[in-house]
Each structure stands twice: as C-alpha cells, then as structure tokens.
Amino acid sequence: MEEKKYEITYIIRPDIEESAKSALIERFDKILTDNGAKVLSSKDWSKRRFAYEIGGFNEGTYHVVTLTTDSDASLNEFDRLSKINGDILRHMIVVRDD
C-alpha cells in the first residue's frame, strides 16, 4: 500500500487540566507512531464553542494531527481507543490530497 497523508482532528474536554491534556496528546501521538505512522505535526487549534452540547459540554479544545502512513493499523487503533476515552469528545480522520 502506498503512503498517504492523513489529518486527525479531535476535541478534548474543556475542563481537563493542562498536564493531563499534554499527557493525553502524547499518548495518542505515541499510539500512532507505535503502529507505523509518522507524525508530521501535532498542535492545538483553539478552544471553540459548539453549535450544540456534546457530552454535557458547550465548548472544547480542538487538536489537529497531520501524519503519513502506509497501513490502516495506526488509524484503526487511534479510532478504537479514542472512542473509549472519556477525555476525547469527538474525532475525525480524513485523507489529505496535498
């Protein structure tokens, strides 16, 4: 399979402590790299208000990760673990064309 570029955007709970947020981001970046992906960038976008309530919250911190990988293993593992993590409210994985 050829290497593709992906972008993962996920929303972190707004009431999480800064140290816990850093640990969460580090953990999920490591999940990607441990499963064969190469993380190009991982940065907070901003804290934004939601159009509707998600999990009892009206706002959250958006975090964007850009990566390349030639297999779906890292994406599948990220998807699986982010669904069961209470600190990540939503996530989205898209293929980048550039």
PAMARBA-755896 format. One line per field, with one value per residue (C-alpha): residue in one letter; x, y, z. Coordinates in nm, 4 decimals. Last residue first. Example, Ala and Ser with C-alpha at 12.3 -4.5 7.8 and 13.67 -1.06 7.14 Angstrom:
BEGIN
r: S A
x: 1.3670 1.2300
y: -0.1060 -0.4500
z: 0.7140 0.7800
end
This chain:
BEGIN
r: D D R V V I M H R L I D G N I K S L R D F E N L S A D S D T T L T V V H Y T G E N F G G I E Y A F R R K S W D K S S L V K A G N D T L I K D F R E I L A S K A S E E I D P R I I Y T I E Y K K E E M
x: -0.1776 -0.4735 -0.5250 -0.7202 -0.9579 -0.9897 -1.2486 -1.2711 -1.5288 -1.5450 -1.1947 -1.1455 -1.3742 -1.1515 -1.3478 -1.3950 -1.0403 -0.9003 -1.0719 -1.0106 -0.6429 -0.6023 -0.7738 -0.5637 -0.2377 -0.3240 -0.4520 -0.1235 0.1144 0.1231 0.1656 0.0575 -0.1050 -0.2556 -0.5051 -0.6343 -0.9633 -1.0226 -1.3869 -1.7043 -2.0696 -2.0098 -2.2585 -2.1301 -2.1611 -2.3967 -2.4891 -2.3266 -2.0085 -1.7918 -1.4254 -1.0884 -0.8180 -0.6040 -0.3822 -0.0853 0.0503 0.2660 0.4352 0.3505 0.4919 0.2593 0.3712 0.1603 0.3907 0.3873 0.0058 -0.0285 0.2574 0.0662 -0.2327 -0.0287 0.1450 -0.1901 -0.3358 -0.0274 -0.0449 -0.4164 -0.3479 -0.0827 -0.3154 -0.6028 -0.9178 -1.2279 -1.2583 -1.2870 -1.0662 -1.1949 -1.0167 -0.8938 -0.6931 -0.5304 -0.3944 -0.1185 -0.0888 0.1954 0.1350 0.0000
y: 1.7729 1.5367 1.4868 1.1784 1.2458 1.1161 1.2742 1.2766 1.3597 1.4074 1.2893 1.2907 0.9902 0.7548 0.4616 0.6062 0.7450 0.3948 0.2352 0.5257 0.5540 0.1757 0.1832 0.4792 0.3142 -0.0166 0.1385 0.0979 0.3179 0.6065 0.9830 1.2208 1.5548 1.5865 1.8603 1.9349 2.1183 2.2219 2.2010 2.4019 2.3586 2.0424 1.7810 1.5075 1.7306 2.0305 2.2025 2.4591 2.4054 2.6837 2.6725 2.6276 2.6504 2.4560 2.2632 2.1015 1.7732 1.7864 1.5397 1.2242 0.9181 0.6196 0.2612 0.1416 0.2742 0.6152 0.6450 0.5202 0.7546 1.0574 0.9353 0.9130 1.2497 1.4209 1.2636 1.3505 1.7128 1.7261 1.5790 1.8448 2.1241 2.0053 1.8831 2.1045 2.1783 1.8125 1.7390 1.7539 1.5562 1.6356 1.3722 1.4619 1.1982 1.1765 0.8548 0.6046 0.3463 0.0000
z: -0.0824 -0.1029 0.2715 0.3857 0.6761 1.0340 1.2665 1.6449 1.9103 2.2902 2.3770 2.7568 2.8122 2.6109 2.4657 2.1167 2.1146 2.1659 1.8652 1.6262 1.7211 1.6777 1.3377 1.2227 1.3311 1.1625 0.8360 0.6530 0.4516 0.6963 0.6953 0.9695 1.0489 1.3975 1.4883 1.8399 1.9065 2.2666 2.3739 2.4231 2.5287 2.7315 2.8606 2.6318 2.3273 2.3513 2.0252 1.7957 1.9941 2.1364 2.0461 2.2165 1.9521 1.7046 1.9408 1.7693 1.6390 1.3270 1.0905 1.2876 1.1062 1.1314 1.1951 1.4888 1.7619 1.5889 1.6038 1.9615 2.0575 1.9249 2.1309 2.4496 2.3982 2.3403 2.6559 2.8633 2.7462 2.8339 3.1786 3.2427 3.1235 3.3445 3.1672 3.1919 2.8172 2.7114 2.4087 2.0519 1.7815 1.4348 1.2516 0.9205 0.6865 0.4252 0.2299 0.1870 -0.0843 0.0000
end
